[in-house]
Amino acid sequence: MSDYRQHLRRLAVHDEALVKTIAADGSTFATAVLDERTAALLRVAATVAVDAAPASFQHAVATALAAGATSEQIVASLEAVAPVTGASRVVQCAPKVALALGYDVDAALERLDS
């Protein structure tokens, strides 16, 4: 049986050992199939999807940058999830991603208003 099918089956039945492994340090399946940068960009996208706390955005963006993702790729991940999460969620999360990238959108907008 293919590895992806085995993993889907284990996830579907809430295999306790697999879930603990994923929660603790990531699945060995994911690390075997996805490169570190792609996995990190997916985590940024998931952080947007759940509208996580600013600290989670900081962690996800820092991890993505450390894995070799560019700021452009991180912002592109926001746009990539918009058709699924909705534009309003992306708009709501954009300032959090910006802060994690060291860019204060609110301050920049205030300077434009001045």
N, C-alpha and C positions, 0 to 999 in steps of 0.2 A: 504494500500500500504506500502511496506517495506520502512524503512528510507533511505536506500541507493538509491532506485529508486527516491524518492522524492528529494534527494539532487542532483542526476544526472540531473533530470529534471530542477531544479532551476539553476544549473550551466549552463546547455545547453542554457537556455533562458536569461542568464546573469541577474539573479535576483539581483537587486541593493542592497537590504537589506542584502542578504546573502554575496555578494561580499564585502560589507563594513565591515561586521562582520569578515569575514576571514582575510581581509587586516589589520584590527585594532588589533585583539587579537586572532585570530584563530577561527575556526568553532566549535560550540558546538558539532556537529556531530563528528568531528575528535577527540576532547578531550574525547568524550563518547566512542569511538570505539578503539582508539589507546592509548596505555600507553605512558607516557611522554617520555621515553627513545626511543621508536620506532619512535615517531613523530620527535624527535630531530635528530635521525640518518637519517630519510628521508629528513630532511632539509639540512643536510650535503651533502647528495647525490644530492639533487636538486641544491645546491650551486656549486657543481662540474659540473653538467649538463649545467648550464648557464655560467660557468667560471666567477663567481662573483669576485668582488674586494676583496683584502686582508682583509679589514675590515669586510666584510660579512662572510668570512671564520672564522675570529676571533670570531665573534658573534655566528655563527652556532656551532663551535667546543666547545666554552665555554658553550653554552646552552646544548649541548649533554653531556658534562662532568658533568654539574650540575644535569642533569637528571639521572645520574648513568651509562652512557655509559663509556666503557673503551677506552683507546687509541687504543687497538687492534680492537675493534668493529668499531671505526671511520675509521681506515685504511681499514678494511674489507669492509666498505661501498664504498670506492673508487673502490675496485676490483669488487664489486657487480654491479656497474653501467657501468663498462668498456664495456661489450657487447652491451650496448645501446648507450653510448656516444662516444665510440671509445677509443682505447688505447692512442691515442695522446692527447685527452682531459684529461685523467687521469694523464698522465705523466706531462702535463702542470700544473695541479692543485696540484699535490703531494707536491711540495715545499711550497705552500700556506697552505695546511693542516698541514704540518710538522711545519711550523713557528707558527701556531695557537696552536700546541701541545707543543711548546717550544723547538723544534728541528730544528736547522738551517742546512738543507741538504747541501747547497752550502758551508758553512764553513767546514762541515765534509768532503766533497769531496776535498776541498782545502788541508786539513790536510793529506788526503790520497796521494795527488799528491806530497806533500813535502817530 
